[in-house]
Structure formats: structure tokens, C-alpha cells
Amino acid sequence: MIAIGERARRAVCGRLFAASYEWLLRGSERAGMADRRRDLLTRARGATVEIGAGTGLNMSFYPDAVTELVLTEPSPYMERRLRARAAQREPSARVVEAAGEDLPFPDASFDTVVATLVLCTVVDPAKTLSEIARILRPDGQLLFLEHVRSSDPRLAAQQDRWHQLWLLFGHGCHCNRDTERAIATGHFTIERITCGQMPKAPRIVRPLIAGVARPRLGAGTGRSAHSGAECLPT
């Protein structure tokens, strides 16, 4: 009975979160996040897969240089909304219900992987990034736009303090996850990175990074690899 009750609770929370997701982000999107998405996705090219595409907020920003578009989403409630939007706006896109930790694609099958506001939520960031590196071609690219752990110790302490409550509110979102370090350790070299803030967002999820990372040969050494890239303010 407990297990059934927990499944029912998660299902209700999943439906509510999917239904309110765009409303929760509306202020941030209008105040600049949509522009950040657009700027990032101008770099997408070739066969492209978006990890955790949610309700499809990026869909309007993919350029003509994208020759194939695959959209993955692990939540069945988000996936339904994503599929409906794709049918209206991007009928050629393929929607796949899949978690980032277990991507159902062959090795080296994509030129571009896109991750926007998703690496904060995946259950296992290291496994997800390993999967992304696996499906990217050697000359491929990871385009990322993520809220992250603050470099300001005082704000980072606040993120830690509010973490458990934010997990519930954000349906599994980690407000204090050091995603920049996760990307740069083991599988990728960060080629370009900018830092900024998510507008109209609670303080604990304002620190923001965006950039381009490349899969590196001999990944898995655990070394941080920034290739000289600095987090430039925007």
C-alpha cells in the first residue's frame, strides 16, 4: 500500500509540474532566457539531440543547419506536451521518452547534443554526461545552458540550506549542483563558457552558465578540462 501511495503521489506531482512548468518559467523567459536559448542554439548543426526537452521551449530556435532533430524526455507527462508541440511546430522532429542516463542511440551518432536546464535534475549527472559523450561524434559538441552552484560562498551556503525544500518544489531540481565541474571532469573539454544570471528567478537558482564543450579522447581521468576557457560575464 505504501508503494502504491508513493507511486500515486509521484504521478500527481509529475502531472502538476508538467502543467505548470511553462507558467513557472514565463517571467524568466520573457526577461531574457528565451534570448539566451536562441543565442546558444545558433551553434547547433547536423544530427542533433536535445536531452530532457521538457515541453519544447527550445523548439523554435533550432537553425536550418540542424539536419535531424531528436527530442528526449523521461517524464511521460512532459513528453505528452512535447509531442503535441512537435506535431504543430516541428513535425519532422522525433520524440523519444528516455532518461539521460540511458540514451537509446548508437555510439557516435550525433553532431550536437543540447542540454538546457536539465543537468540540474538528472538523477546521475556523471552517467548522463558519459552517455552524452558516447553518442557524440569525435568532432561533436555539447551545447549547455544551466543554473549552477554559486561561486559566492554565501549564496552557495543558502543553496545548500534550501536544497531539500527546492528538490520538492522543483520536482527533483538540485539548486546547488556544480554542473560546470561535472561537465569539465572526465568526458569533456569546455571550449567556451559565459556566466550570468537567470532573470526573474529565485536567488538560489539565478547563477547561470552557458557554453560549448567538446568530447575529449581518453576521457575518464577525472581531471578538470577547461582548455583555457574562462567564465566570461554576459
C-alpha positions as CSV (number, residue, x, y, z in Angstrom):
1,M,0.0,0.0,0.0
2,I,2.9,2.4,0.8
3,A,4.5,1.7,-2.5
4,I,1.2,2.3,-4.4
5,G,0.6,5.5,-2.4
6,E,4.1,6.8,-3.3
7,R,3.6,6.0,-7.0
8,A,0.3,7.8,-6.9
9,R,1.9,10.8,-5.2
10,R,4.7,11.0,-7.8
11,A,2.2,10.7,-10.6
12,V,0.2,13.6,-9.3
13,C,3.3,15.7,-8.7
14,G,4.6,14.9,-12.2
15,R,1.3,16.0,-13.8
16,L,1.2,19.2,-11.8
17,F,4.8,20.1,-12.6
18,A,4.3,19.4,-16.3
19,A,1.1,21.5,-16.3
20,S,2.7,24.4,-14.5
21,Y,6.3,24.3,-16.0
22,E,5.9,27.0,-18.6
23,W,3.9,29.2,-16.3
24,L,6.7,29.0,-13.7
25,L,9.3,29.9,-16.3
26,R,7.3,32.6,-18.1
27,G,8.8,35.6,-16.3
28,S,12.4,34.4,-16.8
29,E,11.7,33.5,-20.5
30,R,10.3,36.9,-21.2
31,A,13.1,38.7,-19.3
32,G,15.9,37.1,-21.3
33,M,16.1,33.3,-21.0
34,A,14.4,32.9,-24.4
35,D,17.1,35.1,-25.9
36,R,19.8,33.0,-24.2
37,R,18.3,29.8,-25.6
38,R,18.2,31.4,-29.1
39,D,21.9,32.6,-28.9
40,L,23.1,29.2,-27.8
41,L,21.2,27.2,-30.4
42,T,22.5,29.2,-33.3
43,R,25.5,26.9,-32.9
44,A,23.5,23.6,-33.4
45,R,24.3,21.7,-36.5
46,G,23.9,18.3,-38.2
47,A,22.2,15.5,-36.4
48,T,21.0,17.0,-33.1
49,V,19.5,15.5,-29.9
50,E,18.1,17.5,-27.0
51,I,18.3,15.8,-23.6
52,G,15.3,16.5,-21.3
53,A,13.5,18.7,-23.8
54,G,10.6,19.2,-21.3
55,T,7.7,20.9,-23.1
56,G,9.7,22.0,-26.0
57,L,10.7,25.6,-25.2
58,N,13.8,25.3,-27.4
59,M,11.9,24.1,-30.5
60,S,11.5,27.4,-32.2
61,F,15.2,28.2,-32.0
62,Y,16.9,25.4,-34.0
63,P,18.6,26.7,-37.1
64,D,18.4,25.3,-40.6
65,A,21.9,23.8,-40.1
66,V,20.2,21.1,-38.0
67,T,19.5,18.2,-40.4
68,E,17.9,15.9,-37.9
69,L,16.3,16.7,-34.6
70,V,15.6,14.2,-31.8
71,L,13.9,15.3,-28.6
72,T,14.2,13.1,-25.5
73,E,12.2,13.5,-22.3
74,P,11.9,11.0,-19.4
75,S,8.7,12.3,-17.8
76,P,5.6,10.8,-19.6
77,Y,3.6,13.9,-18.6
78,M,6.2,16.3,-20.1
79,E,6.6,14.0,-23.1
80,R,2.9,14.3,-24.0
81,R,3.1,18.1,-24.1
82,L,6.4,17.9,-26.0
83,R,4.9,15.5,-28.6
84,A,1.9,17.8,-29.1
85,R,4.1,20.9,-29.6
86,A,6.4,19.0,-32.0
87,A,3.4,17.9,-34.1
88,Q,2.4,21.6,-34.5
89,R,5.8,23.3,-34.9
90,E,8.4,20.7,-35.9
91,P,6.7,17.6,-37.5
92,S,10.0,16.2,-38.7
93,A,11.3,16.0,-35.1
94,R,11.4,12.6,-33.4
95,V,10.3,12.5,-29.8
96,V,11.7,9.7,-27.6
97,E,10.8,9.0,-24.0
98,A,14.2,8.3,-22.4
99,A,16.3,9.3,-19.4
100,G,19.7,11.0,-19.8
101,E,21.4,8.1,-18.0
102,D,20.2,5.6,-20.6
103,L,20.0,7.1,-24.1
104,P,18.8,4.6,-26.7
105,F,21.1,5.7,-29.5
106,P,24.2,4.1,-31.1
107,D,27.7,5.4,-30.3
108,A,28.9,8.5,-32.2
109,S,25.5,9.1,-33.9
110,F,25.1,12.9,-33.2
111,D,26.9,16.1,-34.1
112,T,25.2,18.2,-31.4
113,V,23.7,17.4,-28.0
114,V,21.7,20.2,-26.3
115,A,21.1,20.4,-22.5
116,T,19.2,23.3,-21.2
117,L,18.0,23.4,-17.6
118,V,18.2,19.7,-17.4
119,L,21.6,18.6,-15.8
120,C,20.2,20.1,-12.5
121,T,17.5,17.4,-12.5
122,V,19.0,14.2,-13.9
123,V,19.4,11.5,-11.2
124,D,23.1,10.8,-12.1
125,P,24.9,13.7,-13.8
126,A,28.1,11.7,-14.3
127,K,26.3,8.8,-16.1
128,T,24.3,11.3,-18.2
129,L,27.4,13.1,-19.3
130,S,29.0,9.8,-20.1
131,E,26.1,8.9,-22.3
132,I,26.2,12.2,-24.0
133,A,29.9,11.7,-24.7
134,R,29.2,8.2,-26.0
135,I,26.6,9.3,-28.6
136,L,28.6,12.3,-29.8
137,R,30.8,12.1,-32.8
138,P,34.5,12.9,-32.1
139,D,34.1,16.3,-33.6
140,G,30.7,16.9,-32.0
141,Q,29.6,19.4,-29.4
142,L,27.6,19.7,-26.2
143,L,25.7,23.0,-26.0
144,F,24.7,23.7,-22.4
145,L,22.6,26.3,-20.5
146,E,22.3,25.5,-16.9
147,H,21.7,27.1,-13.5
148,V,24.6,26.1,-11.2
149,R,26.1,26.2,-7.7
150,S,27.2,29.8,-6.9
151,S,30.9,30.7,-6.7
152,D,29.9,33.1,-3.9
153,P,30.3,31.2,-0.7
154,R,27.4,33.0,1.0
155,L,25.0,32.2,-1.8
156,A,26.3,28.6,-2.1
157,A,25.5,28.2,1.6
158,Q,22.0,29.4,1.0
159,Q,21.6,27.0,-1.9
160,D,22.7,24.1,0.5
161,R,20.3,25.3,3.2
162,W,17.3,25.4,0.8
163,H,18.3,22.4,-1.2
164,Q,15.9,19.8,0.2
165,L,12.9,22.1,0.0
166,W,13.8,23.1,-3.6
167,L,14.0,19.5,-4.5
168,L,10.3,19.1,-3.7
169,F,9.3,22.4,-5.2
170,G,11.4,21.9,-8.4
171,H,10.4,18.2,-8.8
172,G,13.9,16.9,-8.4
173,C,15.8,20.0,-9.3
174,H,19.1,20.5,-7.4
175,C,19.7,24.2,-6.8
176,N,23.3,23.6,-5.5
177,R,24.7,21.2,-8.2
178,D,28.2,22.1,-9.5
179,T,27.3,21.4,-13.1
180,E,30.3,23.3,-14.6
181,R,32.7,20.9,-12.7
182,A,30.6,17.9,-13.7
183,I,30.9,18.8,-17.4
184,A,34.6,19.6,-17.2
185,T,35.6,16.4,-15.3
186,G,36.2,13.2,-17.2
187,H,34.4,13.4,-20.5
188,F,34.6,17.0,-21.9
189,T,36.7,20.0,-22.6
190,I,34.9,23.2,-22.1
191,E,35.7,25.3,-25.2
192,R,33.6,28.3,-24.5
193,I,31.7,29.4,-21.4
194,T,29.8,32.5,-20.2
195,C,28.3,33.2,-16.8
196,G,25.3,35.2,-15.9
197,Q,22.0,35.1,-14.0
198,M,18.6,33.7,-14.7
199,P,16.3,36.7,-14.7
200,K,13.2,36.8,-12.6
201,A,14.2,33.6,-10.8
202,P,14.6,32.9,-7.1
203,R,18.1,33.8,-5.8
204,I,19.2,30.2,-5.2
205,V,18.7,29.3,-8.9
206,R,20.0,32.5,-10.5
207,P,23.7,31.6,-11.2
208,L,23.8,30.6,-14.8
209,I,26.3,29.2,-17.2
210,A,26.1,28.7,-21.0
211,G,28.7,27.3,-23.4
212,V,30.1,24.7,-25.7
213,A,32.0,21.6,-24.6
214,R,33.8,19.0,-26.8
215,P,34.2,15.3,-26.1
216,R,37.8,14.5,-25.4
217,L,39.8,11.4,-26.1
218,G,40.9,9.4,-23.2
219,A,38.1,10.7,-21.0
220,G,37.7,9.4,-17.5
221,T,40.9,10.6,-16.0
222,G,39.0,12.8,-13.5
223,R,41.0,15.9,-14.5
224,S,39.2,19.3,-14.9
225,A,39.4,20.3,-18.5
226,H,38.6,23.9,-19.5
227,S,41.0,24.3,-22.4
228,G,41.8,27.8,-21.1
229,A,38.2,28.9,-21.3
230,E,37.1,31.4,-18.6
231,C,33.6,32.0,-17.4
232,L,33.0,35.4,-19.1
233,P,30.2,37.6,-17.8
234,T,27.3,38.4,-20.1
